[in-house]
Amino acid sequence: MLSDHLAAVERLAARSSAAFGAGEWGRIIGRLHDIGKCNPKFQMRLTGESRKHADHKGLGASLLDGLGTGFGRIGAYCVAGHHGGLPDYSHSKNKRSLRQVIAEAITLPDDVENPLAAFVEPGLPFVPEDGFACSFFTRMLFSVLVDADFLDTERFMTPGKHAWRVPGPSMYELATALDKRLAAFDSLGRINGLRAEILAHCRNKAPLVPGLFTLSVPTGGGKTLSSMAFALDHARHHGLRRVIYVIPYTSIIEQNARVFRDVFRDHPGAVIEHHSTFDPRHAFSEADNAGETDEARRHRLACENWDAPVVVTTSVQFFESFFAAKPSRCRKLHNVAGSVIILDEAQMLPVEYLDPCLRALEELTDHYGCSVVLCTATQPALRREDFAANRRAGRTPGLTGLNAERELAPEPDRLHEAFRRTELRDLGKLALPAVAQLMRKPEQVLCIVNTRARAAELYGMVEDEPGACHLSALMCPAHRSARLDEIRRKLKEGEPCRVVSTQLIEAGVDVSFPEVIREMAGLDSIVQAAGRCNREGEREGTAPVSVFFPDEGLGRAFGAQAEHTASVLRNLDAGADPFSPAAIRHYFRLHYWLQDSLDRKNVLADLNSLDLEWRFQEAQHKFRFIDNPMQPVIIPWNDRARKLIDNLRYVENPGGLLRELQQYTVQVYEGQLRALDHAGAVEWVADTYAVLCRMEHYDDRLGLTVPGEWRGEDFLI
């Protein structure tokens, strides 16, 4: 049985690692990963003769590291971590460093043949530039091993589950489906004509050699489908395996995934949506006896290792996985090789992690056959020449930047002028009551502020006005969706509609107001806010987008971005467009190059040792896009939510229920959850799940309200 498992994992690992030229590496670590199970003590555990722990990872790791080569050390990391996670080389906080695993390993029994006795050591499939390239390769190889181990164990233990893993449609089939959808689009009118031009230009660039691309398209230019059309054509032309669409906000993910599922509706299994608020019940129908559709079951399994043609995911999920150590987080990484990766709203990459993110993208394009598309209306200054210019000025921490930039859109400067539908007005300093007074004048207006607390405060000043409503992430997703549907109806029918929102409405939410007011923030955020104004050119000429500095002060998280925006506006020539590509580049140069560090936690230092003494666990601990952990609170918002909560009290396997309940969940900080708990507002279902039990703490206008005073700068979005 052990020999069968080792042979199967060897075969699977070799096949998967061949995608990045490392088939022999995968074969050898697959053969060695469980060789320690020949330990007599481990066999006694299997037969029930002993209950004592018997390590089975150390022997394979010891045999590999004993080779005294880079190949051996890399393989040792993978084998030692294939259950507990990639270890630090030494001084691990959990005392399970690679050195310790090897030191405590058993010796090979005399009656067991050494699998390395007659092997030929493989070389790296590329020439590494530094230690980080080698640690990145180690994580990719680790991904191959843990996925192969999972799949073969699943095949043996739960063959019925394993049978649900079926290949998705081909890139050709998906491109054909997209062609059919695009052929039905109306190309009449100026805006539609521009969208058709962008689409055609993107598709004409598909034969270009894989690597880095940019797609600089103004808001409303159709970049979602244009980028997908390029990705599918590019994948077909170069034999790439999948398209991975990476998006910063779950609200945009839900919208884009719906678009893709509609386009590929005749191809089950084409799209998986991997993020924290996905609800398969909203995506699929015809539930089976277990309450889960066939398609939802396949979707759930494909999310484990991203084995699907189109993956839609978050920036957090994507980038944190490339700095993770846990097997479950790393399992999917090898399936990223040979993909087209579209980074939607690329300007949203967090500055404090910019160096590690760019290094990961460089590795994927240089050594793993990927193409990366930086897709945004506000292209960040990430080109190699941007980095070089600032290095000469002594202001950059040392990364060289992304090279081989190729723009997919036709003449971005011309497109910007063609799509220009708004005009920026600087209102200077204003107190919130004055902002409220501005909102009372027009019948339809959107005001976006930086924090949840400020949104609630401003809404309280205008809530008696006709059509007043509020949006924030303190409303559960189902509530927000219903509110957005109501807003769209009012806008379409010309009814009063005065909306106060946090920035969750800015990126990708399809609404169009005749006027927008924005609290001062980064220039990229202001451009995104302007994208919610006169979106389809409904108003002749330009519509007003006004910005203000609040007299009450900016939250500390927004001060630097606001000052950089103010600097750009002060230095514009008379009559110059503050939303122009040149102004955006100026803003991002300030935003990036005035930072103390683009790797504030020194993540790369943990992974860049030329001695191959890496700290995978430490890097995983440091690399978190969201430093302050948040906790879910389930809201009994409607009858469906209440029924799901009742079922949660008794169900033995709650996975499906929890996925559906994500549509009724609000994420809160730990201090907020404690405050709700102390107020008796939370019931702990099954001693695990926080459920709001006092609905006076959920306001239909504001969402979840937390006892005690808020500090506005703490509650973003």
TORNUNU-281054 format. One line per 10 residues: their letters; for each residue x, y, z of C-alpha. Coordinates in nm, 3 decimals. Last residue first. Example, Ala and Ser with C-alpha at 12.3 -4.5 7.8 and 13.67 -1.06 7.14 Angstrom:
sa> 1.367/-0.106/0.714 | 1.230/-0.450/0.780
***
This chain:
ilfdegrweg> -1.440/5.098/0.414 | -1.215/5.182/0.709 | -1.301/5.167/1.076 | -1.002/5.260/1.285 | -0.966/5.619/1.162 | -1.313/5.701/1.291 | -1.247/5.610/1.650 | -1.581/5.471/1.750 | -1.762/5.526/2.080 | -1.935/5.248/2.266
pvtlglrddy> -2.180/4.979/2.156 | -2.140/4.868/1.792 | -2.398/4.935/1.521 | -2.433/4.687/1.235 | -2.602/4.825/0.924 | -2.662/5.197/0.882 | -3.016/5.240/0.745 | -3.166/4.902/0.839 | -2.999/4.935/1.179 | -2.853/4.621/1.332
hemrclvayt> -2.780/4.660/1.704 | -3.155/4.663/1.783 | -3.139/4.317/1.626 | -3.028/4.159/1.951 | -2.917/3.802/1.872 | -2.628/3.877/1.636 | -2.469/3.540/1.565 | -2.104/3.466/1.650 | -2.018/3.110/1.543 | -1.811/2.883/1.766
davwevagah> -1.979/2.768/2.086 | -2.221/2.569/1.866 | -2.395/2.904/1.811 | -2.235/3.181/2.017 | -2.508/3.441/2.069 | -2.406/3.804/2.036 | -2.582/4.120/2.158 | -2.526/4.058/2.530 | -2.355/4.398/2.562 | -2.029/4.226/2.653
dlarlqgeyv> -2.049/4.027/2.330 | -2.110/4.335/2.117 | -1.813/4.512/2.277 | -1.594/4.203/2.236 | -1.687/4.186/1.867 | -1.596/4.552/1.824 | -1.260/4.496/1.991 | -1.189/4.198/1.763 | -1.255/4.405/1.453 | -1.571/4.340/1.259
qvtyqqlerl> -1.662/4.150/0.941 | -2.035/4.145/0.866 | -2.202/3.823/0.755 | -2.535/3.759/0.583 | -2.401/3.668/0.238 | -2.138/3.458/0.419 | -2.429/3.248/0.547 | -2.433/3.053/0.220 | -2.073/2.942/0.269 | -2.139/2.864/0.634
lggpnevyrl> -2.436/2.644/0.546 | -2.230/2.444/0.295 | -1.948/2.385/0.545 | -2.171/2.302/0.845 | -2.103/1.925/0.872 | -2.300/1.797/1.174 | -2.596/2.030/1.140 | -2.790/2.111/1.457 | -2.742/2.476/1.548 | -2.647/2.572/1.191
ndilkrardn> -2.997/2.477/1.076 | -3.142/2.756/1.290 | -2.889/3.000/1.146 | -2.984/2.898/0.791 | -3.351/2.955/0.868 | -3.278/3.299/1.014 | -3.075/3.396/0.708 | -3.356/3.291/0.474 | -3.614/3.479/0.679 | -3.417/3.804/0.663
wpiivpqmpn> -3.123/3.985/0.823 | -3.032/3.728/1.087 | -2.677/3.877/1.086 | -2.374/3.651/1.127 | -2.075/3.823/1.287 | -1.740/3.746/1.126 | -1.406/3.835/1.290 | -1.139/4.073/1.170 | -0.764/4.052/1.216 | -0.579/4.384/1.230
difrfkhqae> -0.285/4.353/0.994 | -0.484/4.313/0.673 | -0.249/4.258/0.378 | -0.066/3.997/0.582 | 0.294/3.906/0.509 | 0.461/3.901/0.849 | 0.341/3.565/0.984 | 0.396/3.393/0.650 | 0.748/3.537/0.632 | 0.827/3.402/0.979
qfrweldlsn> 0.701/3.056/0.890 | 0.905/3.046/0.569 | 1.230/3.154/0.735 | 1.499/3.057/0.482 | 1.844/2.911/0.535 | 1.918/2.848/0.166 | 2.275/2.982/0.211 | 2.191/3.253/-0.044 | 1.931/3.377/0.204 | 1.654/3.573/0.033
ldalvnkrdl> 1.337/3.446/0.198 | 1.338/3.610/0.541 | 1.495/3.926/0.396 | 1.207/3.950/0.149 | 0.957/3.995/0.430 | 1.138/4.300/0.567 | 0.828/4.425/0.749 | 0.810/4.758/0.567 | 0.880/4.615/0.224 | 0.822/4.925/0.011
sdqlwyhlrf> 1.019/5.125/0.264 | 1.043/5.478/0.404 | 0.778/5.594/0.159 | 0.834/5.911/-0.043 | 0.900/5.701/-0.353 | 0.571/5.517/-0.370 | 0.303/5.782/-0.321 | 0.510/6.058/-0.477 | 0.574/5.852/-0.789 | 0.212/5.743/-0.777
yhriaapsfp> 0.086/6.101/-0.789 | 0.313/6.204/-1.078 | 0.200/5.899/-1.277 | -0.164/5.994/-1.214 | -0.100/6.350/-1.328 | 0.059/6.226/-1.652 | -0.229/5.982/-1.712 | -0.474/6.276/-1.689 | -0.719/6.301/-1.397 | -0.590/6.643/-1.280
dagadlnrlv> -0.650/6.784/-1.632 | -0.436/7.090/-1.696 | -0.612/7.428/-1.723 | -0.335/7.615/-1.547 | -0.037/7.387/-1.501 | -0.067/7.137/-1.220 | 0.164/7.181/-0.922 | -0.099/7.245/-0.656 | -0.314/6.953/-0.772 | -0.022/6.709/-0.755
satheaqagf> 0.075/6.829/-0.406 | -0.286/6.798/-0.286 | -0.293/6.439/-0.410 | 0.029/6.361/-0.224 | -0.115/6.523/0.088 | -0.431/6.311/0.060 | -0.230/5.990/0.018 | -0.019/6.073/0.325 | -0.316/6.160/0.548 | -0.543/5.868/0.465
arglgedpff> -0.456/5.607/0.731 | -0.434/5.878/0.997 | -0.801/5.967/0.955 | -0.847/6.312/0.804 | -0.945/6.614/1.010 | -1.271/6.759/1.144 | -1.238/7.051/0.904 | -1.278/6.792/0.628 | -1.062/6.850/0.320 | -1.294/6.862/0.020
vsvpatgere> -1.324/6.717/-0.331 | -1.588/6.792/-0.595 | -1.670/6.586/-0.904 | -1.887/6.795/-1.136 | -2.025/6.662/-1.467 | -1.865/6.734/-1.804 | -2.037/6.808/-2.134 | -2.380/6.667/-2.211 | -2.499/6.452/-1.925 | -2.571/6.085/-1.993
gerncrgaaq> -2.205/6.024/-2.077 | -2.236/5.660/-1.972 | -2.062/5.706/-1.636 | -2.181/6.061/-1.569 | -2.036/6.012/-1.218 | -1.947/5.676/-1.058 | -1.612/5.679/-1.241 | -1.536/6.007/-1.066 | -1.510/5.805/-0.744 | -1.247/5.587/-0.913
visdlgamer> -1.053/5.900/-1.014 | -1.077/6.022/-0.654 | -0.944/5.688/-0.530 | -0.648/5.710/-0.770 | -0.580/6.065/-0.649 | -0.543/5.938/-0.294 | -0.793/6.086/-0.051 | -0.984/6.412/0.003 | -1.351/6.351/0.087 | -1.542/6.307/-0.238
ivepfsvdvg> -1.855/6.473/-0.378 | -2.017/6.325/-0.689 | -2.274/6.470/-0.931 | -2.497/6.334/-1.209 | -2.474/5.986/-1.056 | -2.395/5.663/-1.244 | -2.385/5.321/-1.080 | -2.199/5.003/-1.182 | -1.980/4.920/-0.884 | -1.633/4.843/-1.022
aeilqtsvvr> -1.422/5.042/-0.779 | -1.579/5.330/-0.591 | -1.877/5.193/-0.399 | -1.666/5.036/-0.124 | -1.511/5.380/-0.072 | -1.754/5.461/0.210 | -2.099/5.581/0.117 | -2.348/5.864/0.158 | -2.619/5.855/-0.108 | -2.875/6.120/-0.201
cpegeklkrr> -3.126/5.977/-0.450 | -3.436/6.177/-0.545 | -3.625/5.992/-0.821 | -3.520/6.012/-1.186 | -3.642/5.662/-1.277 | -3.294/5.530/-1.360 | -3.130/5.686/-1.057 | -3.402/5.559/-0.825 | -3.378/5.206/-0.967 | -2.998/5.202/-0.939
iedlrasrha> -3.019/5.310/-0.574 | -3.273/5.037/-0.492 | -3.055/4.772/-0.654 | -2.760/4.909/-0.454 | -2.960/4.876/-0.131 | -3.052/4.515/-0.208 | -2.689/4.431/-0.281 | -2.577/4.603/0.040 | -2.828/4.404/0.247 | -2.717/4.073/0.093
pcmlaslhca> -2.353/4.170/0.152 | -2.407/4.248/0.524 | -2.410/4.618/0.613 | -2.116/4.731/0.825 | -1.930/4.734/0.492 | -2.088/5.071/0.419 | -2.373/5.227/0.224 | -2.621/5.497/0.329 | -2.947/5.636/0.195 | -3.124/5.968/0.144
gpedevmgyl> -3.397/5.966/-0.122 | -3.580/6.271/0.015 | -3.381/6.450/0.289 | -3.440/6.341/0.648 | -3.121/6.130/0.646 | -2.903/6.431/0.563 | -2.718/6.502/0.891 | -2.726/6.141/1.014 | -2.572/6.035/0.682 | -2.274/6.254/0.760
eaarartnvi> -2.214/6.081/1.094 | -2.265/5.729/0.956 | -2.025/5.798/0.668 | -1.774/5.949/0.911 | -1.781/5.635/1.128 | -1.745/5.400/0.832 | -1.438/5.583/0.711 | -1.304/5.761/0.402 | -1.600/5.955/0.268 | -1.795/5.926/-0.057
clvqepkrml> -2.084/6.161/-0.137 | -2.319/6.066/-0.420 | -2.578/6.309/-0.556 | -2.926/6.304/-0.706 | -3.181/6.575/-0.632 | -2.911/6.843/-0.608 | -2.910/7.103/-0.327 | -2.927/6.893/-0.011 | -2.586/6.733/-0.062 | -2.412/7.071/-0.045
qavaplalkg> -2.575/7.136/0.293 | -2.443/6.802/0.421 | -2.093/6.907/0.312 | -2.137/7.230/0.509 | -2.246/7.028/0.815 | -1.933/6.811/0.766 | -1.695/7.106/0.795 | -1.528/7.217/0.475 | -1.169/7.291/0.377 | -1.094/7.341/0.009
ldrletrrfa> -1.376/7.291/-0.242 | -1.148/7.163/-0.518 | -1.352/7.099/-0.833 | -1.267/6.815/-1.071 | -1.446/6.794/-1.407 | -1.618/6.482/-1.537 | -1.697/6.300/-1.863 | -1.358/6.246/-2.023 | -1.384/5.920/-2.217 | -1.231/6.062/-2.536
ehlrdpepal> -0.967/6.255/-2.345 | -0.857/5.944/-2.156 | -0.865/5.740/-2.474 | -0.625/5.983/-2.640 | -0.381/5.956/-2.350 | -0.417/5.575/-2.348 | -0.319/5.544/-2.718 | -0.470/5.205/-2.809 | -0.499/4.975/-2.506 | -0.275/4.669/-2.468
ereanlgtlg> 0.033/4.851/-2.336 | 0.352/4.649/-2.325 | 0.593/4.680/-2.034 | 0.905/4.472/-2.080 | 1.024/4.538/-1.724 | 0.874/4.550/-1.378 | 1.074/4.742/-1.121 | 1.441/4.731/-1.022 | 1.386/4.698/-0.648 | 1.637/4.896/-0.440
ptrgarrnaa> 1.476/5.093/-0.160 | 1.399/5.395/-0.379 | 1.456/5.760/-0.297 | 1.818/5.837/-0.390 | 1.729/6.063/-0.684 | 1.907/5.820/-0.916 | 1.698/5.544/-0.761 | 1.387/5.750/-0.840 | 1.465/5.757/-1.210 | 1.550/5.386/-1.211
fderrlapqt> 1.225/5.283/-1.042 | 1.013/5.478/-1.291 | 1.223/5.341/-1.578 | 1.155/4.986/-1.459 | 0.781/5.047/-1.476 | 0.574/5.040/-1.160 | 0.430/5.392/-1.166 | 0.067/5.291/-1.107 | -0.183/5.294/-1.397 | -0.502/5.476/-1.300
atclvvscgy> -0.785/5.333/-1.515 | -0.660/4.986/-1.430 | -0.541/4.648/-1.559 | -0.187/4.534/-1.488 | -0.181/4.223/-1.709 | 0.056/3.944/-1.605 | 0.164/3.665/-1.840 | 0.289/3.344/-1.685 | 0.542/3.086/-1.803 | 0.681/3.005/-1.461
hdtleelarl> 1.035/3.150/-1.465 | 1.034/3.516/-1.573 | 0.661/3.598/-1.558 | 0.591/3.421/-1.230 | 0.919/3.531/-1.072 | 0.856/3.893/-1.167 | 0.506/3.879/-1.020 | 0.638/3.743/-0.690 | 0.907/4.013/-0.681 | 0.641/4.277/-0.746
cpdlyevplm> 0.433/4.159/-0.452 | 0.734/4.141/-0.219 | 0.842/4.498/-0.310 | 0.489/4.643/-0.284 | 0.413/4.513/0.065 | 0.404/4.848/0.249 | 0.253/5.013/-0.060 | -0.056/4.794/-0.064 | -0.152/4.690/-0.418 | -0.461/4.898/-0.506
qaedliivsg> -0.307/5.049/-0.820 | -0.361/4.717/-0.995 | -0.738/4.779/-1.013 | -0.773/4.442/-1.186 | -0.460/4.229/-1.181 | -0.513/3.986/-1.469 | -0.298/3.674/-1.448 | -0.268/3.470/-1.768 | -0.156/3.127/-1.657 | 0.131/2.885/-1.728
avnhlkrcrs> 0.217/2.840/-1.361 | -0.077/2.936/-1.137 | -0.162/2.567/-1.098 | 0.157/2.521/-0.895 | 0.020/2.764/-0.638 | -0.301/2.578/-0.549 | -0.169/2.374/-0.257 | 0.007/2.667/-0.091 | -0.281/2.778/0.135 | -0.380/2.424/0.239
pkaaffseff> -0.016/2.320/0.288 | 0.055/2.610/0.526 | 0.367/2.815/0.449 | 0.223/3.129/0.293 | 0.410/3.398/0.100 | 0.263/3.314/-0.241 | -0.074/3.245/-0.077 | -0.077/3.597/0.068 | -0.057/3.733/-0.286 | -0.358/3.556/-0.436
qvsttvvvpa> -0.598/3.539/-0.140 | -0.542/3.904/-0.042 | -0.563/4.025/-0.402 | -0.899/3.851/-0.425 | -1.008/3.570/-0.657 | -1.171/3.485/-0.988 | -1.032/3.163/-1.138 | -1.104/3.069/-1.499 | -0.999/2.735/-1.655 | -1.037/2.535/-1.332
dwnecalrhr> -0.800/2.338/-1.107 | -0.756/2.616/-0.851 | -0.628/2.373/-0.585 | -0.892/2.375/-0.312 | -1.127/2.600/-0.508 | -1.177/2.315/-0.757 | -1.338/2.104/-0.483 | -1.594/2.372/-0.393 | -1.674/2.437/-0.759 | -1.730/2.068/-0.827
raedtegand> -1.975/2.057/-0.537 | -2.148/2.376/-0.654 | -2.186/2.231/-1.003 | -2.343/1.911/-0.874 | -2.578/2.119/-0.663 | -2.566/2.117/-0.284 | -2.865/2.069/-0.054 | -2.779/1.706/0.016 | -3.080/1.587/-0.183 | -2.971/1.782/-0.488
aesfahrpdf> -3.018/2.154/-0.541 | -3.138/2.272/-0.881 | -2.958/2.609/-0.900 | -2.612/2.765/-0.913 | -2.456/3.105/-0.845 | -2.664/3.231/-0.554 | -2.648/2.892/-0.380 | -2.271/2.888/-0.429 | -2.230/3.181/-0.186 | -1.887/3.344/-0.213
tshheivagp> -1.808/3.577/0.076 | -1.452/3.477/0.171 | -1.299/3.445/-0.171 | -1.252/3.192/-0.449 | -1.490/3.224/-0.743 | -1.452/2.934/-0.983 | -1.540/2.969/-1.349 | -1.556/2.717/-1.634 | -1.703/2.429/-1.434 | -2.020/2.412/-1.642
hdrfvdrfvr> -1.977/2.544/-1.997 | -2.306/2.672/-2.143 | -2.310/2.959/-1.893 | -1.971/3.085/-2.011 | -2.074/3.448/-2.075 | -2.320/3.445/-1.781 | -2.064/3.290/-1.550 | -1.813/3.556/-1.659 | -2.051/3.846/-1.590 | -2.156/3.701/-1.254
anqeiistyp> -1.786/3.659/-1.166 | -1.732/4.026/-1.249 | -2.006/4.150/-1.013 | -1.920/3.919/-0.722 | -1.552/3.998/-0.763 | -1.621/4.372/-0.769 | -1.796/4.355/-0.430 | -1.522/4.125/-0.302 | -1.272/4.408/-0.343 | -0.907/4.394/-0.459
ivyivrrlgh> -0.952/4.183/-0.776 | -0.732/3.909/-0.924 | -0.860/3.735/-1.241 | -0.670/3.412/-1.305 | -0.696/3.277/-1.660 | -0.596/2.918/-1.727 | -0.363/2.676/-1.906 | -0.139/2.865/-2.146 | -0.077/2.708/-2.488 | 0.075/3.022/-2.640
hrahdlafam> -0.191/3.127/-2.892 | -0.479/2.982/-2.694 | -0.370/3.157/-2.374 | -0.324/3.489/-2.557 | -0.672/3.460/-2.713 | -0.824/3.377/-2.374 | -0.637/3.654/-2.191 | -0.702/3.918/-2.458 | -1.076/3.846/-2.450 | -1.073/3.851/-2.068
ssltkgggtp> -0.900/4.190/-2.067 | -1.154/4.329/-2.314 | -1.442/4.181/-2.114 | -1.346/4.352/-1.790 | -1.186/4.659/-1.955 | -1.516/4.783/-2.101 | -1.420/5.151/-2.122 | -1.653/5.265/-1.843 | -1.367/5.382/-1.624 | -1.073/5.475/-1.841
vsltflgpvl> -0.857/5.197/-1.987 | -0.488/5.143/-1.921 | -0.419/4.777/-1.991 | -0.061/4.693/-1.901 | 0.135/4.388/-2.005 | 0.411/4.177/-1.848 | 0.531/3.853/-1.999 | 0.416/3.615/-2.273 | 0.540/3.691/-2.629 | 0.285/3.892/-2.829
paknrchali> 0.023/3.686/-3.018 | -0.264/3.838/-2.814 | -0.195/4.200/-2.916 | -0.466/4.202/-3.184 | -0.718/4.097/-2.921 | -0.642/4.400/-2.707 | -0.674/4.636/-3.005 | -1.009/4.488/-3.104 | -1.148/4.529/-2.752 | -1.025/4.887/-2.721
earlgnirgl> -1.181/4.981/-3.058 | -1.512/4.818/-2.961 | -1.517/5.015/-2.636 | -1.452/5.336/-2.830 | -1.743/5.261/-3.062 | -1.966/5.188/-2.765 | -1.881/5.529/-2.619 | -1.944/5.717/-2.948 | -2.270/5.547/-3.044 | -2.344/5.218/-3.216
sdfaalrkdl> -2.135/4.909/-3.134 | -2.423/4.717/-2.973 | -2.297/4.388/-2.832 | -2.428/4.057/-2.971 | -2.096/3.961/-3.133 | -1.930/3.996/-2.792 | -2.135/3.711/-2.647 | -2.062/3.472/-2.933 | -1.693/3.559/-2.923 | -1.694/3.490/-2.549
ataleymspg> -1.837/3.142/-2.606 | -1.572/3.071/-2.871 | -1.297/3.191/-2.637 | -1.431/2.959/-2.367 | -1.432/2.657/-2.598 | -1.080/2.735/-2.720 | -0.949/2.782/-2.365 | -1.076/2.431/-2.292 | -1.372/2.340/-2.074 | -1.319/2.210/-1.720
pvrwahkgpt> -1.160/1.880/-1.630 | -1.349/1.667/-1.375 | -1.302/1.636/-1.001 | -1.633/1.490/-0.886 | -1.483/1.139/-0.893 | -1.257/1.231/-0.603 | -1.556/1.272/-0.375 | -1.681/0.923/-0.458 | -1.330/0.781/-0.425 | -1.307/0.898/-0.062
mfretdlfda> -1.006/0.727/0.106 | -0.805/0.611/-0.197 | -0.868/0.897/-0.439 | -0.857/1.147/-0.152 | -0.513/1.020/-0.049 | -0.397/1.049/-0.410 | -0.531/1.402/-0.442 | -0.397/1.530/-0.112 | -0.047/1.391/-0.172 | -0.036/1.535/-0.526
dvlvsflmrt> -0.152/1.872/-0.393 | 0.104/1.865/-0.111 | 0.390/1.779/-0.348 | 0.315/2.029/-0.624 | 0.267/2.312/-0.374 | 0.602/2.228/-0.215 | 0.760/2.261/-0.560 | 0.608/2.608/-0.592 | 0.727/2.697/-0.242 | 1.079/2.576/-0.319
ffscafgdep> 1.084/2.774/-0.645 | 0.999/3.087/-0.445 | 1.283/3.005/-0.204 | 1.522/2.971/-0.499 | 1.415/3.299/-0.664 | 1.444/3.467/-0.324 | 1.804/3.351/-0.287 | 1.917/3.552/-0.586 | 1.932/3.567/-0.966 | 1.837/3.205/-1.017
vfplgpevfa> 1.940/3.037/-1.345 | 1.639/2.842/-1.467 | 1.507/2.483/-1.471 | 1.724/2.406/-1.168 | 1.944/2.101/-1.217 | 1.843/1.743/-1.161 | 2.052/1.506/-0.944 | 2.098/1.167/-1.108 | 1.960/0.884/-0.893 | 2.133/0.556/-0.809
alpnevddpl> 2.114/0.527/-0.432 | 1.857/0.801/-0.381 | 1.564/0.566/-0.313 | 1.771/0.396/-0.038 | 1.650/0.036/-0.025 | 1.475/-0.069/0.294 | 1.592/-0.383/0.479 | 1.865/-0.201/0.672 | 1.622/0.058/0.808 | 1.700/0.418/0.701
tiaeaivqrl> 1.797/0.621/1.005 | 1.533/0.790/1.213 | 1.494/1.166/1.203 | 1.546/1.379/1.515 | 1.829/1.590/1.371 | 1.648/1.628/1.038 | 1.328/1.759/1.199 | 1.539/1.983/1.423 | 1.730/2.141/1.136 | 1.409/2.192/0.940
srknkshsyd> 1.262/2.383/1.232 | 0.985/2.231/1.442 | 1.036/2.430/1.762 | 0.704/2.618/1.714 | 0.888/2.950/1.717 | 1.142/2.817/1.467 | 1.504/2.888/1.547 | 1.629/2.710/1.234 | 1.549/2.648/0.866 | 1.199/2.780/0.905
plgghhgavc> 0.944/2.515/0.821 | 0.710/2.477/0.521 | 0.381/2.352/0.658 | 0.263/2.088/0.903 | 0.185/1.804/0.663 | 0.421/1.842/0.365 | 0.668/2.046/0.564 | 0.965/1.810/0.608 | 0.925/1.677/0.253 | 0.921/2.023/0.094
yagirgfgtg> 1.205/2.170/0.302 | 1.416/1.857/0.239 | 1.364/1.887/-0.139 | 1.508/2.239/-0.132 | 1.805/2.126/0.079 | 1.878/1.825/-0.142 | 1.864/2.024/-0.466 | 2.094/2.288/-0.318 | 2.346/2.016/-0.238 | 2.478/1.841/0.073
lgdllsaglg> 2.320/1.509/-0.022 | 2.233/1.470/0.345 | 1.954/1.722/0.297 | 1.770/1.469/0.081 | 1.816/1.170/0.310 | 1.729/1.379/0.616 | 1.411/1.518/0.460 | 1.301/1.166/0.361 | 1.372/1.036/0.711 | 1.220/1.332/0.896
khdahkrseg> 0.871/1.319/0.752 | 0.746/0.994/0.910 | 0.747/1.092/1.277 | 0.612/0.833/1.519 | 0.381/0.953/1.794 | 0.297/0.686/2.049 | -0.036/0.506/2.023 | 0.110/0.159/1.972 | -0.012/-0.180/1.853 | -0.296/-0.018/1.660
tlrmqfkpnc> -0.186/-0.160/1.324 | -0.110/0.186/1.182 | 0.063/0.294/1.502 | 0.283/-0.017/1.490 | 0.376/0.072/1.131 | 0.493/0.413/1.252 | 0.713/0.250/1.515 | 0.859/0.016/1.253 | 0.965/0.321/1.044 | 0.874/0.236/0.682
kgidhlrgii> 0.646/0.539/0.704 | 0.961/0.747/0.674 | 0.951/0.701/0.296 | 0.648/0.931/0.293 | 0.787/1.226/0.092 | 1.061/1.030/-0.088 | 0.894/0.923/-0.415 | 0.706/1.250/-0.449 | 1.028/1.440/-0.375 | 1.196/1.254/-0.662
rgwegagfaa> 0.919/1.289/-0.920 | 0.861/1.656/-0.848 | 1.227/1.741/-0.903 | 1.227/1.534/-1.223 | 0.930/1.729/-1.359 | 1.082/2.070/-1.287 | 1.025/2.256/-1.614 | 0.746/2.482/-1.491 | 0.448/2.274/-1.605 | 0.663/1.964/-1.547
ssraalreva> 0.597/2.021/-1.177 | 0.239/1.895/-1.218 | 0.328/1.576/-1.408 | 0.618/1.485/-1.179 | 0.404/1.544/-0.871 | 0.125/1.321/-1.001 | 0.361/1.034/-1.089 | 0.558/1.049/-0.764 | 0.233/1.077/-0.568 | 0.110/0.759/-0.737
alhdslm> 0.437/0.572/-0.686 | 0.456/0.671/-0.320 | 0.094/0.567/-0.264 | 0.143/0.229/-0.432 | 0.464/0.167/-0.235 | 0.282/0.245/0.089 | 0.000/0.000/0.000
***
